[in-house]
């Protein structure tokens, strides 16, 4: 890789890091797993950067890589990594306006199977079309619509229960 290509990749990472990290956080529901997923995605994109940089939409390639990496990892029956309770310092994230709502959303998303979670994140968080979501996940448009509808049916009671519990009588 030439230094010019390295600079192009570094610029690409700076421009897309926040967006891919947010998607990874919504998919995994865990800050550290999201960071690992984002890093793995960029490593794979870097390995193919010459081809990716010539593509019409390198971000779409990176998004697809992120989703495939997430789904591949979720298919594994076990992971060699074990979580620890180490406090390694403050996290460098941007907090949404209502942390309680964010936690409720992440908890509700965690109840969905990985593919349904990916459909919901792409369709409703990233505001992607049914066609784009279908292409990214390698599904038909009708499967995306069906999975999105069923996932939302499962999420609504969970989110409504959380919202009504938080209200004062």
C-alpha positions as CSV (number, residue, x, y, z in Angstrom):
1,X,0.0,0.0,0.0
2,X,1.3,3.4,-0.9
3,X,1.4,6.3,1.5
4,X,-1.3,8.0,-0.6
5,X,-3.6,5.0,-0.2
6,X,-2.8,4.9,3.5
7,X,-3.8,8.6,3.7
8,X,-7.1,7.8,1.8
9,X,-7.9,5.0,4.2
10,X,-7.1,7.2,7.3
11,X,-9.5,9.9,5.9
12,X,-12.1,7.2,5.2
13,X,-11.9,6.0,8.9
14,X,-12.1,9.5,10.3
15,X,-15.2,10.2,8.2
16,X,-17.0,7.0,8.9
17,X,-15.9,5.9,12.4
18,X,-18.8,7.4,14.3
19,X,-21.4,6.0,12.0
20,X,-20.0,2.5,11.9
21,X,-19.4,2.5,15.7
22,X,-23.0,3.5,16.4
23,X,-24.2,0.7,14.2
24,X,-21.9,-1.7,15.9
25,X,-23.1,-0.5,19.3
26,X,-26.7,-1.1,18.4
27,X,-25.9,-4.5,17.0
28,X,-23.9,-5.7,19.9
29,X,-25.4,-3.8,22.8
30,X,-22.0,-3.5,24.5
31,X,-19.5,-0.8,24.2
32,X,-16.4,-3.0,24.2
33,X,-17.9,-5.5,21.7
34,X,-18.8,-2.6,19.5
35,X,-15.3,-1.3,19.5
36,X,-14.0,-4.8,18.7
37,X,-16.5,-5.2,15.9
38,X,-15.6,-1.8,14.4
39,X,-11.9,-2.5,14.6
40,X,-12.4,-5.9,12.9
41,X,-14.4,-4.3,10.2
42,X,-11.7,-1.7,9.5
43,X,-9.0,-4.4,9.5
44,X,-10.9,-6.3,6.8
45,X,-11.6,-3.1,4.8
46,X,-7.9,-2.1,5.1
47,X,-6.8,-5.5,3.7
48,X,-8.9,-4.9,0.6
49,X,-8.5,-1.1,0.4
50,X,-7.2,-1.0,-3.2
51,X,-10.4,-2.7,-4.4
52,X,-12.7,-1.0,-1.9
53,X,-11.4,2.5,-2.7
54,X,-12.3,2.1,-6.4
55,X,-15.8,1.0,-5.6
56,X,-18.8,3.3,-6.1
57,X,-19.6,3.4,-2.3
58,X,-16.8,2.3,0.1
59,X,-19.1,3.0,3.0
60,X,-21.6,0.5,1.8
61,X,-18.8,-2.1,1.6
62,X,-17.7,-1.2,5.1
63,X,-21.3,-1.5,6.4
64,X,-21.7,-4.9,4.7
65,X,-18.4,-6.0,6.2
66,X,-19.6,-4.8,9.7
67,X,-22.8,-6.8,9.4
68,X,-21.2,-9.9,8.1
69,X,-18.6,-9.8,10.8
70,X,-21.3,-9.4,13.4
71,X,-23.4,-12.2,12.1
72,X,-20.4,-14.5,11.7
73,X,-19.3,-13.9,15.3
74,X,-22.8,-14.5,16.5
75,X,-23.0,-17.8,14.7
76,X,-20.0,-19.1,16.8
77,X,-21.1,-21.3,19.6
78,X,-18.4,-20.0,22.0
79,X,-15.9,-17.3,22.1
80,X,-12.4,-17.4,23.5
81,X,-12.8,-14.0,25.1
82,X,-14.0,-13.8,28.7
83,X,-15.4,-10.5,30.1
84,X,-13.7,-9.0,33.1
85,X,-14.7,-6.3,35.6
86,X,-11.6,-4.2,35.0
87,X,-12.3,-0.4,34.9
88,X,-9.9,0.9,32.3
89,X,-11.0,4.5,32.6
90,X,-13.6,6.8,31.1
91,X,-15.2,5.9,27.7
92,X,-14.9,8.3,24.9
93,X,-18.5,8.3,23.6
94,X,-21.1,10.9,22.9
95,X,-24.1,10.5,25.2
96,X,-27.6,10.7,23.8
97,X,-30.0,13.1,25.3
98,X,-31.8,10.5,27.4
99,X,-29.5,7.7,28.7
100,X,-32.4,5.7,30.2
101,X,-34.2,5.5,26.8
102,X,-30.9,4.4,25.2
103,X,-30.5,1.6,27.7
104,X,-34.1,0.5,27.3
105,X,-33.6,0.4,23.5
106,X,-30.3,-1.5,23.8
107,X,-31.9,-4.0,26.2
108,X,-34.9,-4.4,23.8
109,X,-32.6,-4.9,20.8
110,X,-30.7,-7.5,22.7
111,X,-33.8,-9.7,22.9
112,X,-33.9,-10.0,19.1
113,X,-32.0,-12.6,17.1
114,X,-28.9,-11.2,15.4
115,X,-30.4,-11.0,11.9
116,X,-33.6,-9.3,13.1
117,X,-31.5,-6.9,15.1
118,X,-29.4,-6.1,12.0
119,X,-32.6,-5.5,10.0
120,X,-34.0,-3.1,12.6
121,X,-30.7,-1.2,13.0
122,X,-30.3,-0.7,9.2
123,X,-33.9,0.1,8.5
124,X,-34.8,2.3,11.4
125,X,-31.6,3.6,13.0
126,X,-29.6,4.2,9.8
127,X,-32.8,5.0,7.9
128,X,-31.9,2.7,5.0
129,X,-34.4,1.6,2.4
130,X,-35.8,-1.9,2.2
131,X,-33.8,-2.5,-1.0
132,X,-30.5,-1.3,0.5
133,X,-31.0,-3.4,3.6
134,X,-31.8,-6.4,1.5
135,X,-28.6,-5.9,-0.5
136,X,-26.5,-5.4,2.6
137,X,-27.8,-8.5,4.3
138,X,-28.1,-10.7,1.2
139,X,-31.9,-11.1,1.7
140,X,-34.9,-10.5,-0.5
141,X,-36.9,-7.4,0.0
142,X,-39.9,-9.3,1.2
143,X,-37.8,-11.1,3.9
144,X,-36.5,-7.7,5.1
145,X,-40.1,-6.4,5.4
146,X,-41.3,-9.5,7.1
147,X,-38.4,-9.6,9.6
148,X,-38.7,-5.9,10.3
149,X,-42.4,-6.2,11.0
150,X,-42.0,-9.2,13.3
151,X,-39.1,-7.6,15.1
152,X,-41.0,-4.4,15.7
153,X,-44.0,-6.4,17.0
154,X,-41.6,-8.0,19.6
155,X,-40.0,-4.7,20.5
156,X,-43.1,-2.6,21.0
157,X,-44.4,-4.3,24.1
158,X,-40.9,-4.1,25.7
159,X,-40.4,-0.5,24.9
160,X,-44.0,0.5,25.9
161,X,-43.6,-1.3,29.2
162,X,-40.4,0.6,29.9
163,X,-42.0,3.9,29.0
164,X,-45.0,3.4,31.1
165,X,-42.9,2.2,34.1
166,X,-41.0,5.5,34.0
167,X,-44.0,7.7,34.2
168,X,-45.3,9.0,37.4
169,X,-49.0,8.3,38.2
